[in-house]
Amino acid sequence: MILDPDTACALIYKIRRLHGKEAAGPDVLVSNDIDEGQPNKMRMDDVLVEGQDTGNLAEIVGLLEGLESEQMQELAGLFLLGRDRDSYENLEAAKKASMDMNQPIIDLIRNDPASAEYLASGLEKENIRCDARIGAV
């Protein structure tokens, strides 16, 4: 692989943070319609809200801008390999198919909440797991 696995794993971590959810906190009031249509206002500590880590997108863009074109093609190939596991025999076939992608990889990352899992799945198909690497990043 041309793309450093540690870089790919760091990217996966950052994408997960970008699309992650976090607890809203104890002061959130939630309306829950119950059987008779009566709204039930309650406080919930486990309500999830969108993460507000806007700086994280800039970090992802910076990481992508630091990649060479062959590394970007490999990253796109890993994305396709993980997203469409049965469509590609190997990473080389996915890389070749990535040349026909009509959307930049940053748009896929920004708009698809599953993009981190696609990349992780593509890496796993190449026998690379990020579990042990994430702590080192």
C-alpha positions as CSV (number, residue, x, y, z in Angstrom):
1,M,0.0,0.0,0.0
2,I,1.2,3.5,-0.9
3,L,-0.9,5.2,1.7
4,D,0.5,5.0,5.2
5,P,-1.9,2.9,7.3
6,D,-1.4,5.2,10.3
7,T,-2.5,8.2,8.1
8,A,-5.6,6.2,6.9
9,C,-6.5,5.3,10.5
10,A,-6.0,8.9,11.7
11,L,-8.3,10.0,8.9
12,I,-10.9,7.4,10.0
13,Y,-10.7,8.7,13.5
14,K,-11.2,12.3,12.4
15,I,-14.1,11.4,10.1
16,R,-15.8,9.6,13.0
17,R,-15.4,12.7,15.1
18,L,-16.8,14.8,12.3
19,H,-20.0,12.7,12.0
20,G,-20.1,11.8,15.6
21,K,-22.8,12.5,18.1
22,E,-22.3,13.6,21.6
23,A,-24.6,13.8,24.7
24,A,-26.7,16.9,24.8
25,G,-26.6,17.1,28.6
26,P,-29.0,16.9,31.5
27,D,-30.9,20.1,30.8
28,V,-32.4,19.1,27.5
29,L,-36.2,18.8,27.4
30,V,-37.5,16.1,25.1
31,S,-41.1,15.7,23.9
32,N,-42.3,12.1,23.5
33,D,-45.8,11.5,22.2
34,I,-47.3,8.6,24.2
35,D,-50.4,6.5,23.5
36,E,-53.1,9.1,23.9
37,G,-51.2,11.9,22.0
38,Q,-50.3,13.7,25.2
39,P,-46.8,15.1,24.9
40,N,-44.5,13.9,27.7
41,K,-41.8,16.4,28.6
42,M,-38.8,14.8,30.2
43,R,-35.1,15.4,30.8
44,M,-32.8,13.0,29.2
45,D,-29.1,12.7,29.7
46,D,-28.6,10.4,26.8
47,V,-30.1,12.6,24.0
48,L,-27.7,12.9,21.2
49,V,-26.9,16.0,19.2
50,E,-24.7,16.6,16.2
51,G,-21.0,17.2,17.1
52,Q,-19.9,20.8,16.7
53,D,-16.3,20.0,15.8
54,T,-16.0,22.4,12.8
55,G,-12.2,22.5,13.1
56,N,-12.2,18.8,12.5
57,L,-13.3,19.3,8.9
58,A,-10.3,21.6,8.4
59,E,-8.0,19.0,9.9
60,I,-9.4,16.4,7.4
61,V,-8.9,18.8,4.5
62,G,-5.4,19.5,5.6
63,L,-4.6,15.8,5.8
64,L,-6.0,15.2,2.4
65,E,-4.1,18.1,0.9
66,G,-0.9,16.6,2.2
67,L,-1.5,13.4,0.2
68,E,0.1,12.8,-3.2
69,S,-2.2,11.9,-6.1
70,E,-1.4,8.2,-5.9
71,Q,-2.2,8.2,-2.2
72,M,-5.5,10.0,-2.9
73,Q,-6.4,7.4,-5.5
74,E,-5.6,4.6,-3.1
75,L,-7.8,6.4,-0.4
76,A,-10.7,6.6,-2.9
77,G,-10.1,2.9,-3.8
78,L,-10.3,1.9,-0.1
79,F,-13.5,3.9,0.2
80,L,-15.0,2.0,-2.8
81,L,-13.6,-1.3,-1.6
82,G,-15.3,-0.9,1.8
83,R,-18.5,0.6,0.4
84,D,-19.0,-1.9,-2.4
85,R,-17.2,-5.0,-1.0
86,D,-18.6,-7.4,-3.5
87,S,-18.0,-5.2,-6.5
88,Y,-14.2,-5.2,-6.5
89,E,-11.8,-8.2,-6.4
90,N,-9.0,-6.2,-4.7
91,L,-7.7,-2.8,-4.0
92,E,-6.2,-2.4,-7.5
93,A,-9.6,-2.9,-9.1
94,A,-11.2,-0.4,-6.7
95,K,-8.4,2.1,-7.4
96,K,-9.0,1.8,-11.1
97,A,-12.7,2.3,-10.6
98,S,-12.0,5.3,-8.4
99,M,-10.7,7.2,-11.5
100,D,-14.3,7.3,-12.7
101,M,-15.7,8.8,-9.5
102,N,-17.5,12.0,-10.3
103,Q,-17.3,13.4,-6.7
104,P,-14.2,14.5,-4.9
105,I,-13.3,12.3,-1.9
106,I,-13.8,15.3,0.5
107,D,-17.4,15.6,-0.6
108,L,-18.0,11.9,0.1
109,I,-16.4,12.3,3.5
110,R,-18.4,15.4,4.3
111,N,-21.7,14.1,3.1
112,D,-21.7,10.4,3.9
113,P,-21.9,9.6,7.7
114,A,-20.8,6.0,6.9
115,S,-17.6,7.1,5.1
116,A,-15.3,6.3,8.0
117,E,-16.8,2.8,8.2
118,Y,-16.3,2.4,4.4
119,L,-12.6,3.3,4.8
120,A,-12.2,1.0,7.8
121,S,-13.8,-1.8,5.9
122,G,-11.6,-1.2,2.9
123,L,-8.5,-1.3,5.1
124,E,-9.7,-4.5,6.8
125,K,-10.1,-6.1,3.4
126,E,-6.4,-5.4,3.0
127,N,-5.7,-7.0,6.4
128,I,-5.1,-3.7,8.2
129,R,-7.1,-2.9,11.3
130,C,-7.1,0.5,13.0
131,D,-8.1,-0.7,16.5
132,A,-4.5,-0.8,17.8
133,R,-3.3,2.2,15.7
134,I,-6.0,4.7,16.9
135,G,-4.4,5.0,20.3
136,A,-1.0,5.7,18.7
137,V,-2.3,8.5,16.5
